[in-house]
Amino acid sequence: MPYKLLFLLITLFLGFTVRQELKPYKISGYAQGTDYAITYYASDSLATKQGIDSLLNEIDLSMSLYKKGTLINQFNASKSGVKLDHFMSAVLKRSFEINQDTKGVFDITVAPLVQAWGFGPKENRTEPDPATIKSILANVGMQNLKLKDGRLIKLKPAVQIDLNGIAQGYSVDLIAAYLNQKGIKQYVAELGGEIRIAGPKPDGQPMKIGIEGPDKDGTPVIRHIAAINTGAITTSGNYRKFHQSGKKKISHLINPKTGYPLDNEMISVTVYANDAITADGYDNALMAMHLKEAMAFVERHKNLEAYFVYHKKDGTVADTLTTGFKKLIIPSPQFKN
């Protein structure tokens, strides 16, 4: 047998053997105030919990409101602004793009409003009065921020930012980048419900993701199963994180235009996009829209698909999907409404 042919056969055999030996590895832990879980397929344990934890800690030192001395807290305490690191720079660039695209519905300067309604890092159980909200609104709006020469500049000293509506999606993207750097091509990475996927599985089957929403009693359940081999899925909802005021639930999602918690028919929005920073940035904005408006918005964006759970006028719970999201769903009698 010619040497070149023998070499080719050996190479093909080894390649086939490596593919056959891909095994699932799992990493889980706690970060950013929530759980994370990663499943990846490889011939060896290429990624480590230490590597993931170290990465997430770096991100926290940049953008966590809950740790002292972080870059975001330095910015919020400053009168004029701060020099950015590469983490916050990437998140802010996307934040400005989404803010413009949603005409201000997505807005990272809601931090004082979030705090005033009791959902910020400082404990607060007193609801703000109209005068307080009006005062805070004077410093809300991303027109009060400017990116220049690697710095985030305040145009008003009292402006503060909260990146919780987009930073977790970005964190999942960085986990995906870490896995890719390790040579891992097949994985599901999830952090606080934000998910990044690369597939298919070694046996050729697609990655299957449970799509959650509340049932008629408000209890979170898996309502659909999606088959996805690339991209990201994130969810924003008001059925897990809220305050109770008498019979009324006060959402943690605050409308930056009114200063009040969202109070529309939306219960949850699940967004599919190419990356998690995009999906995460848009899911909160879509929660702030009425259903027809949100459906039309997504249908105009080729890079977005969405699944909506909402209240009908009679108070019952219903759901609907954009055209592209329907194509991701595995038909199953078990998940019919």
C-alpha positions in Angstrom: 0.0 0.0 0.0 1.4 3.4 -0.9 2.6 5.4 2.1 0.4 8.4 1.3 -2.7 6.2 1.1 -1.8 4.5 4.4 -1.3 7.8 6.1 -4.7 9.1 4.8 -6.5 5.9 6.1 -4.8 6.2 9.5 -5.8 9.9 9.7 -9.4 9.2 8.7 -9.5 6.3 11.3 -8.1 8.5 14.0 -10.5 11.3 13.2 -13.5 8.9 13.3 -12.2 7.4 16.6 -12.0 10.9 18.2 -15.5 11.8 17.1 -16.8 8.5 18.5 -15.1 9.1 21.8 -16.8 12.4 22.5 -18.3 12.2 26.0 -20.6 14.6 28.0 -18.9 16.6 30.7 -20.8 18.8 33.2 -19.8 21.9 35.2 -22.1 23.7 37.6 -21.8 26.4 40.2 -23.0 29.7 41.6 -22.2 33.1 40.2 -23.8 36.5 39.7 -26.5 35.7 42.3 -27.7 32.6 40.5 -26.8 29.1 39.3 -25.0 28.2 36.2 -24.8 24.8 34.4 -22.7 23.8 31.4 -22.8 20.5 29.5 -20.2 20.1 26.8 -19.0 17.2 24.6 -15.3 16.4 24.3 -12.8 13.6 24.3 -11.4 14.9 27.6 -12.3 17.4 30.4 -11.0 20.4 28.5 -12.9 23.0 30.4 -12.8 23.4 34.2 -15.0 24.9 36.9 -12.0 26.9 38.1 -11.7 28.5 34.6 -15.5 29.3 34.5 -15.5 30.7 38.0 -12.4 32.9 37.3 -14.0 34.3 34.2 -17.3 35.1 35.9 -15.5 36.7 38.8 -13.7 39.0 36.4 -17.0 40.0 34.9 -18.4 40.7 38.3 -15.5 42.9 39.2 -16.5 45.0 36.3 -20.3 45.1 36.3 -21.8 43.8 39.6 -23.8 46.3 41.6 -23.6 44.0 44.6 -19.8 44.0 45.1 -17.9 47.0 46.5 -15.4 48.7 44.4 -16.6 47.3 41.0 -16.1 49.5 37.9 -19.9 50.1 37.6 -20.1 51.2 41.2 -17.1 53.5 40.7 -19.0 55.0 37.8 -22.2 55.4 39.7 -20.4 57.1 42.6 -18.4 59.4 40.3 -19.5 62.9 39.1 -18.2 62.7 35.6 -17.4 59.1 34.6 -14.8 56.4 34.4 -12.3 54.7 32.0 -13.9 51.4 30.8 -12.5 47.9 30.8 -13.2 45.7 27.8 -16.1 43.9 29.5 -18.1 47.1 30.2 -17.1 48.6 26.9 -18.6 45.7 24.9 -21.8 45.7 27.0 -22.2 49.5 26.7 -21.7 49.5 22.9 -24.5 47.0 22.5 -26.7 48.8 25.1 -26.5 52.0 23.1 -27.5 50.2 19.9 -30.5 48.5 21.5 -31.5 51.7 23.2 -31.6 53.5 19.9 -33.4 50.5 18.1 -36.1 50.4 20.8 -36.5 54.2 20.9 -35.5 54.3 24.6 -37.5 51.4 25.9 -34.3 49.6 26.8 -32.4 52.0 29.1 -29.5 51.2 31.4 -30.0 54.5 33.4 -32.9 53.0 35.3 -30.7 52.2 38.3 -32.1 54.8 40.7 -35.7 53.8 39.7 -34.9 50.1 40.3 -33.5 51.0 43.7 -36.4 53.2 44.6 -38.9 50.4 43.9 -36.9 48.0 46.2 -35.1 45.9 43.6 -31.6 47.3 43.9 -28.6 46.3 46.0 -29.8 48.4 49.0 -32.8 47.1 51.0 -35.8 49.3 50.5 -39.4 48.4 51.4 -41.0 51.9 50.9 -42.7 52.6 47.6 -41.7 55.9 46.1 -44.2 58.7 45.8 -44.9 60.6 42.5 -42.7 63.5 43.5 -39.7 61.1 44.1 -40.3 59.4 40.8 -40.5 62.7 39.0 -37.2 63.8 40.6 -35.5 60.6 39.6 -36.7 60.7 36.0 -34.8 64.0 35.6 -31.7 61.9 35.5 -32.9 58.9 33.6 -32.2 58.5 29.9 -29.2 57.3 27.9 -29.0 60.7 26.2 -27.3 61.6 29.5 -24.4 59.3 28.8 -21.6 59.5 26.3 -18.9 57.1 25.1 -15.7 58.8 24.2 -12.1 57.6 24.0 -12.6 54.5 26.1 -14.5 56.4 28.8 -18.2 56.5 29.8 -19.0 60.1 30.5 -22.0 61.5 32.6 -23.7 64.6 31.2 -25.5 64.8 34.6 -23.6 64.0 37.8 -26.6 62.1 39.3 -26.9 59.6 36.4 -26.4 55.9 37.5 -26.5 52.7 35.4 -27.7 49.2 35.9 -26.5 46.5 33.4 -28.4 43.6 34.9 -30.8 43.6 31.9 -28.0 42.7 29.5 -24.8 41.7 31.3 -25.8 38.1 32.1 -26.4 37.4 28.5 -23.0 38.8 27.7 -21.5 36.5 30.5 -23.0 33.5 28.7 -21.4 34.6 25.5 -18.0 34.8 27.2 -18.5 31.3 28.6 -19.2 30.2 25.0 -16.0 31.9 23.9 -14.1 30.2 26.7 -15.4 26.8 25.6 -14.6 27.6 21.9 -11.0 28.5 22.9 -10.7 25.1 24.5 -11.6 23.5 21.2 -15.1 22.6 22.4 -17.7 22.8 19.6 -20.8 21.1 21.1 -22.3 22.5 24.3 -25.2 24.1 26.2 -24.1 26.9 28.6 -26.8 28.3 31.0 -26.5 31.1 33.5 -29.6 32.2 35.4 -31.8 31.0 32.6 -29.8 32.7 29.8 -28.6 30.0 27.4 -26.0 29.7 24.6 -26.0 26.6 22.4 -23.7 24.9 19.9 -24.5 21.6 18.4 -25.6 19.1 17.4 -24.8 16.4 19.9 -22.2 13.8 18.9 -24.9 11.4 17.7 -26.3 14.1 15.4 -29.4 14.9 17.5 -30.2 18.6 18.0 -29.8 20.2 21.4 -33.2 20.3 23.2 -34.1 23.3 25.3 -37.1 23.6 27.6 -39.0 26.9 27.1 -40.5 28.0 30.4 -43.6 30.1 31.1 -46.1 30.3 33.9 -49.2 28.1 33.9 -52.7 29.4 34.6 -51.9 29.6 38.3 -48.7 31.5 37.7 -46.5 28.4 38.5 -43.4 28.2 36.2 -43.6 25.2 33.9 -42.0 23.9 30.7 -44.5 24.9 28.0 -42.5 23.9 24.9 -39.4 22.1 23.8 -37.1 23.8 21.2 -34.5 22.0 19.0 -31.6 24.3 18.5 -28.1 23.7 17.2 -26.7 27.3 17.3 -27.6 30.6 18.9 -28.9 31.8 22.2 -32.2 31.9 24.2 -33.0 34.2 27.1 -36.1 34.9 29.0 -37.5 38.0 30.9 -40.5 37.7 33.0 -42.4 39.2 35.9 -43.7 36.0 37.5 -40.6 35.2 39.6 -39.2 38.5 40.8 -41.8 40.9 42.2 -43.1 42.6 45.3 -46.6 42.1 46.6 -48.6 45.2 47.4 -52.0 44.1 48.7 -53.4 42.1 45.8 -51.1 43.7 43.3 -47.8 42.4 42.1 -45.1 45.0 41.5 -42.8 44.0 38.8 -39.0 44.4 39.1 -39.0 45.6 35.5 -39.3 49.4 35.5 -40.5 51.5 32.6 -37.8 54.1 32.0 -40.2 56.5 30.4 -42.8 56.6 33.2 -40.7 55.6 36.2 -43.2 52.9 37.3 -43.1 49.1 37.2 -44.4 47.5 34.0 -48.1 46.9 34.1 -49.3 45.5 30.8 -50.5 42.1 29.6 -47.0 40.5 29.3 -46.0 37.8 31.7 -42.8 36.6 30.0 -40.8 37.0 26.8 -38.3 34.4 25.5 -36.0 35.6 22.8 -33.9 33.6 20.3 -30.9 35.4 18.7 -27.5 34.6 17.4 -25.9 35.6 20.7 -27.1 36.0 24.3 -26.2 39.7 24.7 -28.6 40.5 21.9 -31.4 38.2 23.2 -30.9 39.4 26.8 -31.0 43.1 25.8 -34.2 42.8 23.8 -36.2 40.5 26.1 -36.7 43.3 28.7 -37.6 45.8 26.0 -40.2 43.5 24.5 -41.7 42.9 28.0 -42.4 46.7 28.1 -44.4 46.7 24.9 -47.9 45.6 24.3 -48.2 42.2 22.6 -49.1 43.4 19.1 -46.4 46.0 19.2 -43.8 43.4 20.4 -44.8 40.9 17.7 -44.5 43.5 15.0 -41.1 44.6 16.3 -39.7 41.1 16.3 -41.1 40.3 12.9 -39.3 43.4 11.5 -36.0 42.0 12.9 -34.5 39.1 11.0 -32.0 38.4 13.8 -34.7 37.9 16.4 -37.5 35.4 17.2 -39.7 35.4 20.3 -42.2 33.5 22.4 -44.7 35.5 24.5 -46.8 34.4 27.5 -49.5 37.0 28.3 -52.8 37.7 30.0 -55.9 37.8 27.9 -58.4 40.5 28.7 -60.4 38.0 30.8 -57.3 37.3 32.9 -56.5 33.8 31.5 -53.0 33.0 30.4 -52.2 32.4 26.7 -49.1 32.2 24.6 -48.0 32.9 21.0 -44.8 32.6 19.0 -43.3 34.5 16.1 -43.1 32.7 12.7 -39.4 31.8 13.2 -39.8 30.6 16.8 -42.5 28.2 15.7 -40.0 26.4 13.5 -37.7 25.8 16.5 -40.5 24.0 18.5 -40.8 20.2 18.6 -44.4 19.3 18.2 -45.6 17.2 21.1 -49.1 16.6 22.6 -47.5 16.9 26.0 -46.8 20.6 25.6 -50.1 21.7 24.0 -51.8 24.5 25.8 
